[in-house]
Amino acid sequence: MIRSIVAFTGLMVLGLLLIWGGMHYQILLKKAVVTDTTSLEIKKGDTLDSVIRQLKARHIAIHSFWFKMFTYRTHLDRMLKVGEYVLNKGATAADILALLTEGKTRRYAITFPEGWSFKQIFQAIKDNPNLQHTLSDDELTELMTKVGSDKSHPEGLFFPDTYYFEKNSSDVELLKRAHDKMQRLIAAEWQKRDQDVPLESPYEALILASIIEKETAAAEERKKIAGVFTRRLKMGMLLQTDPTVIYGMGDDYQGNIRRSDLREPTPYNTYVNKGLPPTPIAMPGKDAIHAALHPADGDALFFVARGNGRHAFSATYGAHEKYVELYQR
């Protein structure tokens, strides 16, 4: 009889403890523990204990025992996702655990505008503190191999866009995404090209598109400018486009093109060399690529900037000279 009473009492105590523990567990999980928005970074090799130490160091009042109990139940201790997590003000221990369980890491953004050169892209990547920097200026040739390109020159091969990434993503990983996106786009556009465009390959389309991108920001003019260059290529005329000259000048360009610059025989000087330059001169956007492969019909062979972001087009040199006189001189 006494044994039965003792056993029953023990079971009652155990039951009460379990009930108390469960209630305490729920209360601790639902109590707000983040007083100010902060971040938690989990690095490769971090353990559950190191995560708890980080939380404690940020004065986040979690209960280590119950926090561990939940992670063991969900096996979170074995699958912590590397990255940076934002812990919002008022978050509970349950909120933190849900965030870690779902692997909702903070994402950063970097934008490569249309018309940028690869030099500008690379500088933006180097200046971004949230990327892992593995490339040096001397390794750009190796970069093309790493992103899967058979080209040695990076210009024009990376798609201009906004890219989102997690903290400490590598620069090569980001550039590969931009490279692959450009390759998919140019391949699709090439398949739908006008059949009479005087271009031999998707790469030549990128070259022409990059020139169009640098010549105008006006969407309605892209196909007209593409038409001018297409007709010139078919007729064997010099393209005579200033952006290629500027690109060939490199760091020597200080805002003005002199007559001597137009005579300088760089590989990119289209006032001297017939046909397209050897590589793109910038990153063309989708609209410029589409224009290069679908040029507008017409007879214009010349255009000149009107000073308002638009151009005046003409079919004869005489008419072109009048526009030059009107808008430039």
GIBELFEN-V275765 format. One record per residue. N is the residue number from 1. RES is the residue in three letters. SS is DSSP state (H for helix, E for strand, C for the rest). NEAR is the number of other ideal C-beta (glycine too) atoms within 8 Angstrom. Layout:
n->N res->RES ss->SS near->NEAR
n->N res->RES ss->SS near->NEAR
//
This chain:
n->1 res->MET ss->C near->4
n->2 res->ILE ss->H near->5
n->3 res->ARG ss->H near->6
n->4 res->SER ss->H near->7
n->5 res->ILE ss->H near->8
n->6 res->VAL ss->H near->8
n->7 res->ALA ss->H near->8
n->8 res->PHE ss->H near->8
n->9 res->THR ss->H near->8
n->10 res->GLY ss->H near->8
n->11 res->LEU ss->H near->8
n->12 res->MET ss->H near->8
n->13 res->VAL ss->H near->8
n->14 res->LEU ss->H near->8
n->15 res->GLY ss->H near->8
n->16 res->LEU ss->H near->8
n->17 res->LEU ss->H near->8
n->18 res->LEU ss->H near->8
n->19 res->ILE ss->H near->8
n->20 res->TRP ss->H near->8
n->21 res->GLY ss->H near->8
n->22 res->GLY ss->H near->8
n->23 res->MET ss->H near->8
n->24 res->HIS ss->H near->9
n->25 res->TYR ss->H near->10
n->26 res->GLN ss->H near->8
n->27 res->ILE ss->H near->8
n->28 res->LEU ss->H near->11
n->29 res->LEU ss->H near->12
n->30 res->LYS ss->H near->8
n->31 res->LYS ss->C near->8
n->32 res->ALA ss->E near->7
n->33 res->VAL ss->C near->11
n->34 res->VAL ss->C near->14
n->35 res->THR ss->C near->6
n->36 res->ASP ss->C near->5
n->37 res->THR ss->C near->7
n->38 res->THR ss->E near->9
n->39 res->SER ss->E near->8
n->40 res->LEU ss->E near->12
n->41 res->GLU ss->E near->9
n->42 res->ILE ss->E near->12
n->43 res->LYS ss->C near->7
n->44 res->LYS ss->C near->4
n->45 res->GLY ss->C near->4
n->46 res->ASP ss->C near->9
n->47 res->THR ss->C near->8
n->48 res->LEU ss->H near->10
n->49 res->ASP ss->H near->6
n->50 res->SER ss->H near->8
n->51 res->VAL ss->H near->13
n->52 res->ILE ss->H near->12
n->53 res->ARG ss->H near->8
n->54 res->GLN ss->H near->10
n->55 res->LEU ss->H near->11
n->56 res->LYS ss->H near->10
n->57 res->ALA ss->H near->6
n->58 res->ARG ss->C near->9
n->59 res->HIS ss->C near->6
n->60 res->ILE ss->C near->11
n->61 res->ALA ss->C near->5
n->62 res->ILE ss->C near->13
n->63 res->HIS ss->C near->8
n->64 res->SER ss->H near->8
n->65 res->PHE ss->H near->6
n->66 res->TRP ss->H near->13
n->67 res->PHE ss->H near->12
n->68 res->LYS ss->H near->11
n->69 res->MET ss->H near->9
n->70 res->PHE ss->H near->12
n->71 res->THR ss->H near->12
n->72 res->TYR ss->H near->8
n->73 res->ARG ss->H near->6
n->74 res->THR ss->H near->8
n->75 res->HIS ss->C near->8
n->76 res->LEU ss->H near->12
n->77 res->ASP ss->H near->10
n->78 res->ARG ss->H near->5
n->79 res->MET ss->C near->6
n->80 res->LEU ss->C near->12
n->81 res->LYS ss->C near->8
n->82 res->VAL ss->C near->9
n->83 res->GLY ss->E near->12
n->84 res->GLU ss->E near->11
n->85 res->TYR ss->E near->13
n->86 res->VAL ss->E near->8
n->87 res->LEU ss->E near->14
n->88 res->ASN ss->C near->8
n->89 res->LYS ss->C near->7
n->90 res->GLY ss->C near->6
n->91 res->ALA ss->C near->11
n->92 res->THR ss->E near->11
n->93 res->ALA ss->H near->15
n->94 res->ALA ss->H near->8
n->95 res->ASP ss->H near->11
n->96 res->ILE ss->H near->16
n->97 res->LEU ss->H near->14
n->98 res->ALA ss->H near->8
n->99 res->LEU ss->H near->11
n->100 res->LEU ss->H near->13
n->101 res->THR ss->H near->8
n->102 res->GLU ss->H near->6
n->103 res->GLY ss->C near->7
n->104 res->LYS ss->C near->5
n->105 res->THR ss->C near->11
n->106 res->ARG ss->C near->10
n->107 res->ARG ss->E near->7
n->108 res->TYR ss->E near->10
n->109 res->ALA ss->E near->8
n->110 res->ILE ss->E near->12
n->111 res->THR ss->E near->7
n->112 res->PHE ss->C near->14
n->113 res->PRO ss->C near->6
n->114 res->GLU ss->C near->9
n->115 res->GLY ss->C near->11
n->116 res->TRP ss->C near->11
n->117 res->SER ss->C near->10
n->118 res->PHE ss->H near->12
n->119 res->LYS ss->H near->6
n->120 res->GLN ss->H near->8
n->121 res->ILE ss->H near->14
n->122 res->PHE ss->H near->11
n->123 res->GLN ss->H near->8
n->124 res->ALA ss->H near->10
n->125 res->ILE ss->H near->14
n->126 res->LYS ss->H near->8
n->127 res->ASP ss->H near->6
n->128 res->ASN ss->C near->9
n->129 res->PRO ss->C near->4
n->130 res->ASN ss->C near->7
n->131 res->LEU ss->E near->13
n->132 res->GLN ss->E near->7
n->133 res->HIS ss->C near->7
n->134 res->THR ss->C near->6
n->135 res->LEU ss->C near->10
n->136 res->SER ss->C near->4
n->137 res->ASP ss->H near->5
n->138 res->ASP ss->H near->4
n->139 res->GLU ss->H near->8
n->140 res->LEU ss->H near->10
n->141 res->THR ss->H near->7
n->142 res->GLU ss->H near->7
n->143 res->LEU ss->H near->12
n->144 res->MET ss->H near->14
n->145 res->THR ss->H near->8
n->146 res->LYS ss->H near->8
n->147 res->VAL ss->C near->11
n->148 res->GLY ss->C near->7
n->149 res->SER ss->C near->9
n->150 res->ASP ss->C near->3
n->151 res->LYS ss->C near->9
n->152 res->SER ss->C near->4
n->153 res->HIS ss->C near->7
n->154 res->PRO ss->C near->11
n->155 res->GLU ss->C near->12
n->156 res->GLY ss->C near->15
n->157 res->LEU ss->C near->13
n->158 res->PHE ss->C near->13
n->159 res->PHE ss->C near->10
n->160 res->PRO ss->C near->11
n->161 res->ASP ss->C near->8
n->162 res->THR ss->E near->7
n->163 res->TYR ss->E near->11
n->164 res->TYR ss->E near->6
n->165 res->PHE ss->E near->13
n->166 res->GLU ss->E near->10
n->167 res->LYS ss->C near->11
n->168 res->ASN ss->C near->10
n->169 res->SER ss->E near->9
n->170 res->SER ss->E near->9
n->171 res->ASP ss->H near->12
n->172 res->VAL ss->H near->11
n->173 res->GLU ss->H near->9
n->174 res->LEU ss->H near->14
n->175 res->LEU ss->H near->13
n->176 res->LYS ss->H near->11
n->177 res->ARG ss->H near->9
n->178 res->ALA ss->H near->14
n->179 res->HIS ss->H near->14
n->180 res->ASP ss->H near->10
n->181 res->LYS ss->H near->10
n->182 res->MET ss->H near->12
n->183 res->GLN ss->H near->9
n->184 res->ARG ss->H near->8
n->185 res->LEU ss->H near->11
n->186 res->ILE ss->H near->12
n->187 res->ALA ss->H near->9
n->188 res->ALA ss->H near->8
n->189 res->GLU ss->H near->14
n->190 res->TRP ss->H near->10
n->191 res->GLN ss->H near->6
n->192 res->LYS ss->C near->6
n->193 res->ARG ss->C near->11
n->194 res->ASP ss->C near->7
n->195 res->GLN ss->C near->4
n->196 res->ASP ss->C near->4
n->197 res->VAL ss->C near->11
n->198 res->PRO ss->C near->6
n->199 res->LEU ss->C near->10
n->200 res->GLU ss->C near->3
n->201 res->SER ss->C near->6
n->202 res->PRO ss->H near->9
n->203 res->TYR ss->H near->7
n->204 res->GLU ss->H near->10
n->205 res->ALA ss->H near->17
n->206 res->LEU ss->H near->15
n->207 res->ILE ss->H near->14
n->208 res->LEU ss->H near->13
n->209 res->ALA ss->H near->15
n->210 res->SER ss->H near->16
n->211 res->ILE ss->H near->16
n->212 res->ILE ss->H near->16
n->213 res->GLU ss->H near->13
n->214 res->LYS ss->H near->9
n->215 res->GLU ss->H near->9
n->216 res->THR ss->C near->10
n->217 res->ALA ss->C near->4
n->218 res->ALA ss->C near->9
n->219 res->ALA ss->H near->5
n->220 res->GLU ss->H near->5
n->221 res->GLU ss->H near->10
n->222 res->ARG ss->H near->14
n->223 res->LYS ss->H near->10
n->224 res->LYS ss->H near->14
n->225 res->ILE ss->H near->14
n->226 res->ALA ss->H near->15
n->227 res->GLY ss->H near->13
n->228 res->VAL ss->H near->13
n->229 res->PHE ss->H near->14
n->230 res->THR ss->H near->11
n->231 res->ARG ss->H near->12
n->232 res->ARG ss->H near->11
n->233 res->LEU ss->H near->12
n->234 res->LYS ss->H near->7
n->235 res->MET ss->H near->7
n->236 res->GLY ss->C near->5
n->237 res->MET ss->C near->10
n->238 res->LEU ss->C near->9
n->239 res->LEU ss->C near->12
n->240 res->GLN ss->C near->6
n->241 res->THR ss->C near->10
n->242 res->ASP ss->H near->6
n->243 res->PRO ss->H near->11
n->244 res->THR ss->H near->14
n->245 res->VAL ss->H near->17
n->246 res->ILE ss->H near->9
n->247 res->TYR ss->H near->12
n->248 res->GLY ss->H near->12
n->249 res->MET ss->H near->12
n->250 res->GLY ss->H near->6
n->251 res->ASP ss->H near->4
n->252 res->ASP ss->H near->5
n->253 res->TYR ss->C near->8
n->254 res->GLN ss->C near->4
n->255 res->GLY ss->C near->3
n->256 res->ASN ss->C near->4
n->257 res->ILE ss->C near->9
n->258 res->ARG ss->C near->6
n->259 res->ARG ss->H near->5
n->260 res->SER ss->H near->6
n->261 res->ASP ss->H near->9
n->262 res->LEU ss->H near->11
n->263 res->ARG ss->H near->8
n->264 res->GLU ss->C near->11
n->265 res->PRO ss->C near->6
n->266 res->THR ss->C near->9
n->267 res->PRO ss->C near->7
n->268 res->TYR ss->C near->12
n->269 res->ASN ss->C near->13
n->270 res->THR ss->C near->12
n->271 res->TYR ss->C near->8
n->272 res->VAL ss->C near->10
n->273 res->ASN ss->C near->10
n->274 res->LYS ss->C near->5
n->275 res->GLY ss->C near->5
n->276 res->LEU ss->C near->9
n->277 res->PRO ss->C near->13
n->278 res->PRO ss->C near->6
n->279 res->THR ss->C near->9
n->280 res->PRO ss->C near->12
n->281 res->ILE ss->C near->15
n->282 res->ALA ss->C near->14
n->283 res->MET ss->C near->18
n->284 res->PRO ss->C near->16
n->285 res->GLY ss->C near->10
n->286 res->LYS ss->H near->7
n->287 res->ASP ss->H near->8
n->288 res->ALA ss->H near->14
n->289 res->ILE ss->H near->15
n->290 res->HIS ss->H near->10
n->291 res->ALA ss->H near->14
n->292 res->ALA ss->H near->15
n->293 res->LEU ss->H near->14
n->294 res->HIS ss->C near->9
n->295 res->PRO ss->C near->13
n->296 res->ALA ss->C near->7
n->297 res->ASP ss->C near->4
n->298 res->GLY ss->C near->8
n->299 res->ASP ss->C near->5
n->300 res->ALA ss->C near->12
n->301 res->LEU ss->C near->12
n->302 res->PHE ss->E near->13
n->303 res->PHE ss->E near->12
n->304 res->VAL ss->E near->11
n->305 res->ALA ss->E near->8
n->306 res->ARG ss->C near->8
n->307 res->GLY ss->C near->4
n->308 res->ASN ss->C near->4
n->309 res->GLY ss->C near->5
n->310 res->ARG ss->C near->9
n->311 res->HIS ss->E near->13
n->312 res->ALA ss->E near->10
n->313 res->PHE ss->E near->10
n->314 res->SER ss->E near->12
n->315 res->ALA ss->C near->9
n->316 res->THR ss->C near->8
n->317 res->TYR ss->H near->6
n->318 res->GLY ss->H near->6
n->319 res->ALA ss->H near->10
n->320 res->HIS ss->H near->13
n->321 res->GLU ss->H near->8
n->322 res->LYS ss->H near->9
n->323 res->TYR ss->H near->12
n->324 res->VAL ss->H near->10
n->325 res->GLU ss->H near->8
n->326 res->LEU ss->H near->7
n->327 res->TYR ss->H near->10
n->328 res->GLN ss->C near->7
n->329 res->ARG ss->C near->3
//
